[in-house]
Amino acid sequence: MKKNDHALNPNTWFGLNQPGQDIQNVDAVIFGIPYDGGVSYRGGASQAPDLLRANTDHATACSERLGFFQDYRVLDAGNFEGAERDAVFSEVQDYVTALVSAGRRFTMVGGDHSVTIPVERGINAALDEPFGIIHIDAHMDLSYELEGDPLSHGSTEQRALELSNVGSTENLYFIGIRSIEPDEFEFSRTHDIQVKTAWDCYHEGIEAVADDCIAKMKRFKKVYLTFDIDALDPAYAGGTGTPQFGGLTSRMALTLIQKLFTELNIIGFDVVEIAPPLDDSLAAMYAGRKIISEAWSIWADELGKLTKF
């Protein structure tokens, strides 16, 4: 892992960063995977981890309901980088296995959505029980491969279905979907997929969607959540490689985070596909930052480390 000045700065991550601490002495670990070699369209997501770090030292540890969690302790473990994808993915998998085995919650910042693959593999290796995956995205990422690559950003959850503690589409719940590939459509004809499209989120109401997801995922003692920023409508997060019109609003996203993190044991989550070069306003980056801080505020509240307004 590599750490730049921001990863070593205690002011990073809203002043919660604890440089040099052991994972046992913090409440959560965050790390980056600045890799976007798995994209099938536009790149740029490799720049997200460091840019996010650089834009958190002036922000406060505050939830949108004005609760402060300044006593929450986070370790920035740095970035997983390297010339060989397989080697990097192997290192990520081993590190996540160690975190989950130690009972440490974590956050990963991508990178394109392919970087979720080694994270989910690491969770699987650490557990001897089934776990659930909530996939918030414009796309299902259930393709067997894209452009000949089985580790593409469009194959994330197809690879998850190969894991011993996943195995079934009952372990997966998709939210915000509004585009699928031909092979995903064929897959859906022979498999029951738990999915709420962006259309469903609008017409059923986001709270009803969250309640249905909670009801389905409650069976799992541990849940992982992956948030592709293109789940949001491009009006709220245009800086992403494969935007799709008609997505979730910022209000929907925050409501989802608040309800899911409160009602389920989410042991880790990621925010991926933020591509800063594609948006001069950095709206997608700021959306990702807010998703992270809101999730942490709920984890902090569980520990009695949230001071409410």
MITI-933432 format. One record per residue (C-alpha): residue number from 1; y, z, x. Coordinates in steps of 0.5 Angstrom, whole numbers, plus 2048, in hexadecimal, padded with zeros to 3 digits. Layout:
REM residues N
<site k="NUM" north="Y" up="Z" east="X"/>
...
REM end
This chain:
REM residues 309
<site k="1" north="800" up="800" east="800"/>
<site k="2" north="807" up="7FF" east="802"/>
<site k="3" north="80D" up="803" east="801"/>
<site k="4" north="814" up="800" east="801"/>
<site k="5" north="81A" up="805" east="801"/>
<site k="6" north="81B" up="805" east="7FA"/>
<site k="7" north="813" up="808" east="7F9"/>
<site k="8" north="815" up="80D" east="7FE"/>
<site k="9" north="81C" up="80F" east="7FB"/>
<site k="10" north="81B" up="816" east="7F6"/>
<site k="11" north="821" up="813" east="7F2"/>
<site k="12" north="81C" up="80D" east="7F0"/>
<site k="13" north="819" up="80D" east="7E9"/>
<site k="14" north="81E" up="811" east="7E6"/>
<site k="15" north="81E" up="816" east="7EB"/>
<site k="16" north="817" up="818" east="7EA"/>
<site k="17" north="814" up="815" east="7F0"/>
<site k="18" north="811" up="81A" east="7F5"/>
<site k="19" north="810" up="816" east="7FC"/>
<site k="20" north="80A" up="819" east="800"/>
<site k="21" north="807" up="81D" east="7FB"/>
<site k="22" north="7FF" up="81D" east="7F9"/>
<site k="23" north="7FD" up="81A" east="7F3"/>
<site k="24" north="7FA" up="821" east="7F1"/>
<site k="25" north="802" up="824" east="7F1"/>
<site k="26" north="805" up="81F" east="7EC"/>
<site k="27" north="804" up="81D" east="7E5"/>
<site k="28" north="804" up="816" east="7E6"/>
<site k="29" north="803" up="810" east="7EB"/>
<site k="30" north="807" up="809" east="7EB"/>
<site k="31" north="805" up="803" east="7EF"/>
<site k="32" north="807" up="7FC" east="7EF"/>
<site k="33" north="803" up="7F6" east="7F0"/>
<site k="34" north="808" up="7F0" east="7F2"/>
<site k="35" north="803" up="7EB" east="7F1"/>
<site k="36" north="804" up="7E4" east="7EC"/>
<site k="37" north="7FF" up="7E0" east="7EF"/>
<site k="38" north="7FB" up="7E0" east="7E9"/>
<site k="39" north="800" up="7DD" east="7E4"/>
<site k="40" north="7FF" up="7D6" east="7E1"/>
<site k="41" north="806" up="7D4" east="7DF"/>
<site k="42" north="80C" up="7D8" east="7E3"/>
<site k="43" north="80C" up="7DD" east="7E8"/>
<site k="44" north="811" up="7E2" east="7EA"/>
<site k="45" north="80E" up="7E8" east="7E8"/>
<site k="46" north="80C" up="7EA" east="7EF"/>
<site k="47" north="813" up="7ED" east="7F0"/>
<site k="48" north="813" up="7F2" east="7EA"/>
<site k="49" north="810" up="7F8" east="7ED"/>
<site k="50" north="816" up="7F9" east="7F3"/>
<site k="51" north="81B" up="7F6" east="7EE"/>
<site k="52" north="819" up="7FC" east="7E9"/>
<site k="53" north="819" up="801" east="7EE"/>
<site k="54" north="820" up="7FF" east="7F1"/>
<site k="55" north="823" up="800" east="7EA"/>
<site k="56" north="820" up="807" east="7E8"/>
<site k="57" north="824" up="80B" east="7ED"/>
<site k="58" north="82B" up="80B" east="7E9"/>
<site k="59" north="827" up="80C" east="7E2"/>
<site k="60" north="825" up="813" east="7DF"/>
<site k="61" north="81E" up="816" east="7DD"/>
<site k="62" north="820" up="815" east="7D6"/>
<site k="63" north="81D" up="813" east="7CF"/>
<site k="64" north="820" up="80F" east="7CA"/>
<site k="65" north="820" up="816" east="7C6"/>
<site k="66" north="824" up="819" east="7CB"/>
<site k="67" north="81F" up="81D" east="7CE"/>
<site k="68" north="81F" up="81E" east="7D5"/>
<site k="69" north="819" up="81F" east="7DA"/>
<site k="70" north="81C" up="820" east="7E1"/>
<site k="71" north="816" up="825" east="7E3"/>
<site k="72" north="811" up="81F" east="7E2"/>
<site k="73" north="80E" up="81E" east="7E9"/>
<site k="74" north="80C" up="816" east="7EB"/>
<site k="75" north="809" up="814" east="7F1"/>
<site k="76" north="80B" up="80C" east="7F3"/>
<site k="77" north="805" up="80A" east="7F7"/>
<site k="78" north="808" up="804" east="7F9"/>
<site k="79" north="806" up="7FC" east="7F8"/>
<site k="80" north="7FF" up="7F9" east="7F9"/>
<site k="81" north="800" up="7F3" east="7FD"/>
<site k="82" north="7FC" up="7EE" east="801"/>
<site k="83" north="7FB" up="7E7" east="803"/>
<site k="84" north="7F4" up="7E7" east="800"/>
<site k="85" north="7F4" up="7E9" east="7F8"/>
<site k="86" north="7EC" up="7EB" east="7F8"/>
<site k="87" north="7EE" up="7F0" east="7FE"/>
<site k="88" north="7F4" up="7F3" east="7FA"/>
<site k="89" north="7F1" up="7F3" east="7F3"/>
<site k="90" north="7EB" up="7F7" east="7F7"/>
<site k="91" north="7F0" up="7FC" east="7F9"/>
<site k="92" north="7F3" up="7FD" east="7F2"/>
<site k="93" north="7ED" up="7FE" east="7EF"/>
<site k="94" north="7EB" up="803" east="7F4"/>
<site k="95" north="7F2" up="807" east="7F4"/>
<site k="96" north="7F1" up="807" east="7EC"/>
<site k="97" north="7EA" up="80A" east="7EC"/>
<site k="98" north="7ED" up="80F" east="7F0"/>
<site k="99" north="7F3" up="811" east="7EC"/>
<site k="100" north="7EE" up="811" east="7E5"/>
<site k="101" north="7E9" up="815" east="7E9"/>
<site k="102" north="7EE" up="81A" east="7EB"/>
<site k="103" north="7F1" up="81A" east="7E3"/>
<site k="104" north="7F8" up="817" east="7E6"/>
<site k="105" north="7FC" up="813" east="7E1"/>
<site k="106" north="7FF" up="80D" east="7E4"/>
<site k="107" north="803" up="807" east="7E2"/>
<site k="108" north="803" up="800" east="7E6"/>
<site k="109" north="808" up="7FB" east="7E6"/>
<site k="110" north="806" up="7F4" east="7E7"/>
<site k="111" north="806" up="7EE" east="7E9"/>
<site k="112" north="803" up="7E9" east="7E4"/>
<site k="113" north="7FE" up="7EC" east="7DF"/>
<site k="114" north="7F8" up="7EA" east="7E4"/>
<site k="115" north="7FA" up="7F0" east="7E8"/>
<site k="116" north="7F7" up="7F4" east="7E2"/>
<site k="117" north="7F0" up="7F2" east="7E3"/>
<site k="118" north="7EF" up="7F7" east="7E9"/>
<site k="119" north="7F2" up="7FC" east="7E6"/>
<site k="120" north="7ED" up="7FC" east="7E0"/>
<site k="121" north="7E8" up="7FB" east="7E5"/>
<site k="122" north="7EA" up="802" east="7E8"/>
<site k="123" north="7EA" up="805" east="7E2"/>
<site k="124" north="7E3" up="803" east="7E0"/>
<site k="125" north="7E0" up="805" east="7E7"/>
<site k="126" north="7E3" up="80C" east="7E6"/>
<site k="127" north="7E0" up="80D" east="7DF"/>
<site k="128" north="7D9" up="80E" east="7DC"/>
<site k="129" north="7DC" up="80D" east="7D5"/>
<site k="130" north="7DF" up="808" east="7D1"/>
<site k="131" north="7E6" up="807" east="7D1"/>
<site k="132" north="7EB" up="803" east="7CD"/>
<site k="133" north="7F0" up="7FE" east="7CF"/>
<site k="134" north="7F7" up="7FC" east="7CB"/>
<site k="135" north="7FA" up="7F6" east="7CD"/>
<site k="136" north="801" up="7F4" east="7CB"/>
<site k="137" north="802" up="7ED" east="7CC"/>
<site k="138" north="804" up="7E6" east="7C9"/>
<site k="139" north="7FD" up="7E4" east="7CC"/>
<site k="140" north="7F6" up="7E7" east="7CB"/>
<site k="141" north="7F4" up="7E5" east="7D2"/>
<site k="142" north="7ED" up="7E4" east="7D0"/>
<site k="143" north="7EC" up="7DD" east="7D4"/>
<site k="144" north="7E6" up="7DD" east="7D8"/>
<site k="145" north="7EB" up="7D9" east="7DD"/>
<site k="146" north="7F1" up="7D6" east="7DE"/>
<site k="147" north="7F2" up="7D0" east="7E2"/>
<site k="148" north="7EB" up="7D2" east="7E5"/>
<site k="149" north="7ED" up="7D9" east="7E7"/>
<site k="150" north="7E9" up="7DE" east="7E4"/>
<site k="151" north="7EE" up="7E4" east="7E6"/>
<site k="152" north="7F4" up="7E0" east="7E3"/>
<site k="153" north="7F9" up="7E4" east="7DF"/>
<site k="154" north="7F6" up="7E1" east="7D9"/>
<site k="155" north="7EF" up="7E4" east="7DA"/>
<site k="156" north="7F1" up="7EB" east="7DB"/>
<site k="157" north="7ED" up="7EE" east="7D5"/>
<site k="158" north="7E7" up="7E9" east="7D5"/>
<site k="159" north="7E6" up="7EC" east="7DC"/>
<site k="160" north="7E7" up="7F3" east="7D8"/>
<site k="161" north="7E1" up="7F1" east="7D4"/>
<site k="162" north="7DC" up="7F1" east="7DA"/>
<site k="163" north="7DD" up="7F8" east="7DB"/>
<site k="164" north="7D8" up="7FD" east="7DA"/>
<site k="165" north="7DD" up="802" east="7D6"/>
<site k="166" north="7E0" up="7FC" east="7D2"/>
<site k="167" north="7DB" up="7F7" east="7D0"/>
<site k="168" north="7DD" up="7F6" east="7C9"/>
<site k="169" north="7E3" up="7F3" east="7C6"/>
<site k="170" north="7E3" up="7FA" east="7C2"/>
<site k="171" north="7E6" up="7FD" east="7C8"/>
<site k="172" north="7EC" up="7F8" east="7C8"/>
<site k="173" north="7F2" up="7F8" east="7C3"/>
<site k="174" north="7F7" up="7F2" east="7C4"/>
<site k="175" north="7FE" up="7F3" east="7C1"/>
<site k="176" north="804" up="7EE" east="7C1"/>
<site k="177" north="800" up="7E8" east="7C2"/>
<site k="178" north="803" up="7E1" east="7C0"/>
<site k="179" north="7FF" up="7DC" east="7C4"/>
<site k="180" north="7F8" up="7DA" east="7C6"/>
<site k="181" north="7F4" up="7D6" east="7CB"/>
<site k="182" north="7EF" up="7D1" east="7C8"/>
<site k="183" north="7E9" up="7D5" east="7CB"/>
<site k="184" north="7EC" up="7DB" east="7C8"/>
<site k="185" north="7EC" up="7D8" east="7C1"/>
<site k="186" north="7E5" up="7D7" east="7C2"/>
<site k="187" north="7E3" up="7DE" east="7C5"/>
<site k="188" north="7E6" up="7E1" east="7BF"/>
<site k="189" north="7E2" up="7DD" east="7BA"/>
<site k="190" north="7DC" up="7E1" east="7BD"/>
<site k="191" north="7DF" up="7E7" east="7BE"/>
<site k="192" north="7E3" up="7EC" east="7BA"/>
<site k="193" north="7E9" up="7ED" east="7BE"/>
<site k="194" north="7EE" up="7F3" east="7BC"/>
<site k="195" north="7F5" up="7F0" east="7BC"/>
<site k="196" north="7FB" up="7F0" east="7B9"/>
<site k="197" north="800" up="7EA" east="7BA"/>
<site k="198" north="807" up="7EA" east="7BA"/>
<site k="199" north="807" up="7E8" east="7B3"/>
<site k="200" north="803" up="7EE" east="7B1"/>
<site k="201" north="808" up="7F2" east="7B5"/>
<site k="202" north="80E" up="7F0" east="7B1"/>
<site k="203" north="80B" up="7EF" east="7AA"/>
<site k="204" north="806" up="7F5" east="7AA"/>
<site k="205" north="80B" up="7FA" east="7AE"/>
<site k="206" north="80B" up="7FC" east="7B5"/>
<site k="207" north="809" up="803" east="7B3"/>
<site k="208" north="803" up="801" east="7AF"/>
<site k="209" north="801" up="7FD" east="7B5"/>
<site k="210" north="801" up="803" east="7B9"/>
<site k="211" north="7FD" up="807" east="7B4"/>
<site k="212" north="7F8" up="802" east="7B4"/>
<site k="213" north="7F7" up="801" east="7BB"/>
<site k="214" north="7F7" up="809" east="7BC"/>
<site k="215" north="7F1" up="809" east="7B6"/>
<site k="216" north="7ED" up="804" east="7BA"/>
<site k="217" north="7EE" up="807" east="7C1"/>
<site k="218" north="7EE" up="80E" east="7BF"/>
<site k="219" north="7E6" up="80E" east="7C1"/>
<site k="220" north="7E7" up="80D" east="7C8"/>
<site k="221" north="7E9" up="813" east="7CC"/>
<site k="222" north="7ED" up="80F" east="7D1"/>
<site k="223" north="7F1" up="809" east="7D0"/>
<site k="224" north="7F5" up="804" east="7D5"/>
<site k="225" north="7FB" up="800" east="7D2"/>
<site k="226" north="7FD" up="7FA" east="7D5"/>
<site k="227" north="804" up="7F7" east="7D3"/>
<site k="228" north="806" up="7F0" east="7D5"/>
<site k="229" north="80E" up="7F0" east="7D4"/>
<site k="230" north="80D" up="7E9" east="7D1"/>
<site k="231" north="80A" up="7ED" east="7CB"/>
<site k="232" north="812" up="7EE" east="7C9"/>
<site k="233" north="816" up="7E8" east="7C6"/>
<site k="234" north="819" up="7E4" east="7CC"/>
<site k="235" north="820" up="7E6" east="7C8"/>
<site k="236" north="81E" up="7ED" east="7CB"/>
<site k="237" north="81A" up="7EB" east="7D2"/>
<site k="238" north="81B" up="7E4" east="7D4"/>
<site k="239" north="81A" up="7E5" east="7DB"/>
<site k="240" north="812" up="7E4" east="7DB"/>
<site k="241" north="80E" up="7DE" east="7DC"/>
<site k="242" north="80B" up="7DC" east="7D6"/>
<site k="243" north="810" up="7DE" east="7D0"/>
<site k="244" north="80E" up="7DD" east="7C9"/>
<site k="245" north="813" up="7DD" east="7C3"/>
<site k="246" north="812" up="7E2" east="7BD"/>
<site k="247" north="810" up="7E8" east="7C1"/>
<site k="248" north="811" up="7F0" east="7C1"/>
<site k="249" north="818" up="7F3" east="7C0"/>
<site k="250" north="81A" up="7F8" east="7C5"/>
<site k="251" north="81A" up="7FD" east="7BF"/>
<site k="252" north="812" up="7FB" east="7BE"/>
<site k="253" north="810" up="7FC" east="7C5"/>
<site k="254" north="813" up="803" east="7C6"/>
<site k="255" north="810" up="805" east="7BF"/>
<site k="256" north="809" up="803" east="7C2"/>
<site k="257" north="80A" up="807" east="7C8"/>
<site k="258" north="80C" up="80D" east="7C4"/>
<site k="259" north="807" up="80D" east="7BF"/>
<site k="260" north="801" up="80A" east="7C4"/>
<site k="261" north="803" up="80F" east="7CA"/>
<site k="262" north="803" up="815" east="7C5"/>
<site k="263" north="7FD" up="814" east="7C1"/>
<site k="264" north="7F8" up="811" east="7C6"/>
<site k="265" north="7F6" up="814" east="7CD"/>
<site k="266" north="7F9" up="80E" east="7D1"/>
<site k="267" north="7F7" up="80F" east="7D8"/>
<site k="268" north="7FB" up="80A" east="7DC"/>
<site k="269" north="7FF" up="804" east="7DA"/>
<site k="270" north="802" up="7FE" east="7DD"/>
<site k="271" north="808" up="7F9" east="7DC"/>
<site k="272" north="807" up="7F2" east="7DE"/>
<site k="273" north="80A" up="7EB" east="7DE"/>
<site k="274" north="811" up="7ED" east="7DF"/>
<site k="275" north="814" up="7E7" east="7E3"/>
<site k="276" north="81B" up="7E9" east="7E6"/>
<site k="277" north="81D" up="7E2" east="7E8"/>
<site k="278" north="81C" up="7DF" east="7E1"/>
<site k="279" north="822" up="7E3" east="7DE"/>
<site k="280" north="828" up="7E5" east="7E2"/>
<site k="281" north="82A" up="7EA" east="7DD"/>
<site k="282" north="823" up="7EE" east="7DF"/>
<site k="283" north="822" up="7F0" east="7D8"/>
<site k="284" north="81A" up="7F0" east="7D8"/>
<site k="285" north="81B" up="7F4" east="7DE"/>
<site k="286" north="81F" up="7F9" east="7DA"/>
<site k="287" north="81A" up="7F9" east="7D5"/>
<site k="288" north="815" up="7FB" east="7D9"/>
<site k="289" north="819" up="800" east="7DC"/>
<site k="290" north="81A" up="803" east="7D5"/>
<site k="291" north="812" up="802" east="7D3"/>
<site k="292" north="810" up="806" east="7DA"/>
<site k="293" north="816" up="80C" east="7D9"/>
<site k="294" north="814" up="80D" east="7D1"/>
<site k="295" north="80C" up="80D" east="7D3"/>
<site k="296" north="80E" up="812" east="7D8"/>
<site k="297" north="812" up="816" east="7D3"/>
<site k="298" north="80C" up="817" east="7CF"/>
<site k="299" north="807" up="819" east="7D5"/>
<site k="300" north="80C" up="81E" east="7D7"/>
<site k="301" north="80D" up="821" east="7D0"/>
<site k="302" north="805" up="822" east="7D0"/>
<site k="303" north="806" up="826" east="7D6"/>
<site k="304" north="80C" up="82A" east="7D3"/>
<site k="305" north="811" up="827" east="7D8"/>
<site k="306" north="815" up="823" east="7D3"/>
<site k="307" north="81C" up="827" east="7D1"/>
<site k="308" north="81E" up="825" east="7CA"/>
<site k="309" north="825" up="823" east="7C8"/>
REM end
